Amino acid sequence: MSPVGQIPHGTLDYAEVAALGVRPDDLLVFSSNINPYGPPPAVVKALRAALTPAIVARYPDRLSLELRARLAAYHRVPETAILVGNGTADLLWLIGLLHLRQRRIAVLTPTFGEYENVAALMAAPVTRVDYPGWQRRAEGIFTAGENAVANCAQALAAAQPEVVFVCNPNNPTGQVLHPDELEQLYAAAPAALWIVDEAYSEFMALPVSSIPWIERGNWLVLRSMTKDFALGGLRLGYVAGAPALIGPLQQAQSPWNTNSLAQLAGIACMDQLNWRKTTLAQLRADCAALRRELQAAGFTPRPTTVNYFLMPVADPARLRAVLLQRRIVIRDCTSFGLPSYVRIATQQPDANRRLVAALVEYGSGEL
Ligand SMILES: Cc1ncc(COP(=O)(O)O)c(C=O)c1O
């Protein structure tokens, strides 16, 4: 079990930025999986119009009632099946508080590091189960392989977990488990509480949603609004689940957890679903173009269903450091247990061309 604490993420490290002597806006950030076309201009406009002394001074709605109603209508679930929070990561810690303490946890890996981090906080023993398509070479070190869903199901059944974490689509691999595959895995541990993180679902051409499965009563789905609507600085996410699971989570949530401007932005985002559809379609085209350019330059980006992808390189830490000197940030995937990969999140075309030029200059031979 890894020690609990602040773990590496692709988001900007502000101390590192300060040490470089630059401002965050001076950097091209390929390390954080956020819609580069956002936030929606209409949302920024709504925030500007709402930014009065009164909204700053007044406490927010503790239950985010208006936003919750919009999200419930969108997903066709009762309002009591949704809990809004200060980002998905915050909700993950809340779920940890109520459901992870000293429980047997299974995590499909390689994946987002916070699941194991929260488990460590709650003294919960973790069994790592290899994500379909990935195999362990050594403890915590993965390689792309032929691991079938059936193998994964078998390993899950053997772990006898009380709680299962699945990131779908997965971070950092960009792959997805389709409903029949997820069902096969569920059958291996039907008594466990399933926590399915769909933070990146909307980036897919055909988004996956297991929200209808909350009816099972042991199925929680995490969704983030910081990625597709680009609200990383405001923080906004939600969890969907059976009201019997959501009620106690709501009771345990810290009061006034989601600030008024984040709630307002979330409500305004729900009027911008077309904006999301259009910009994410554009981003998928940008991603395909970037991958073609990288391939033409001799690199081998791995397939993906979303806006980010893995790319094998010989020395990710060195490449990251070299690119940082050129004001470009990429994600070294060593902390995911992928020490020969970087993760690249597609940006707008100009930025993508600058990345390819910098990589070509560095030399594909050296990578
Ligand atoms: C898979 C996954 N889930 C959740 C989060 C956190 O999302 P939020 O910004 O909503 O806290 C991230 C952020 O990197 C992520 O990659």
The ligand as a Tripos MOL2 file, in Angstrom:
@<TRIPOS>MOLECULE
LIG
   16    16     1     0     0
SMALL
NO_CHARGES

@<TRIPOS>ATOM
      1 C1         -9.9820    9.7190  -13.6620 C.3       1 LIG1
      2 C2        -10.0880   10.9910  -12.9070 C.ar      1 LIG1
      3 N1        -11.0550   11.1330  -12.0040 N.ar      1 LIG1
      4 C3        -11.1900   12.2640  -11.3010 C.ar      1 LIG1
      5 C4        -10.3150   13.3200  -11.4800 C.ar      1 LIG1
      6 C5        -10.5100   14.5520  -10.6700 C.3       1 LIG1
      7 O1        -11.4890   15.3400  -11.2600 O.3       1 LIG1
      8 P1        -12.0070   16.6920  -10.5980 P.3       1 LIG1
      9 O2        -11.2460   17.8090  -11.2270 O.co2     1 LIG1
     10 O3        -13.4670   16.7300  -10.9240 O.co2     1 LIG1
     11 O4        -11.7400   16.5970   -9.1400 O.co2     1 LIG1
     12 C6         -9.2870   13.2230  -12.4020 C.ar      1 LIG1
     13 C7         -8.3540   14.3340  -12.5800 C.2       1 LIG1
     14 O5         -7.3070   14.2230  -13.1270 O.2       1 LIG1
     15 C8         -9.1760   12.0240  -13.1350 C.ar      1 LIG1
     16 O6         -8.2060   11.8640  -14.0340 O.3       1 LIG1
@<TRIPOS>BOND
     1     1     2 1
     2     2     3 ar
     3     2    15 ar
     4     3     4 ar
     5     4     5 ar
     6     5     6 1
     7     5    12 ar
     8     6     7 1
     9     7     8 1
    10     8     9 2
    11     8    10 1
    12     8    11 1
    13    12    13 1
    14    12    15 ar
    15    13    14 2
    16    15    16 1
@<TRIPOS>SUBSTRUCTURE
     1 LIG1         1 GROUP 0 **** ****
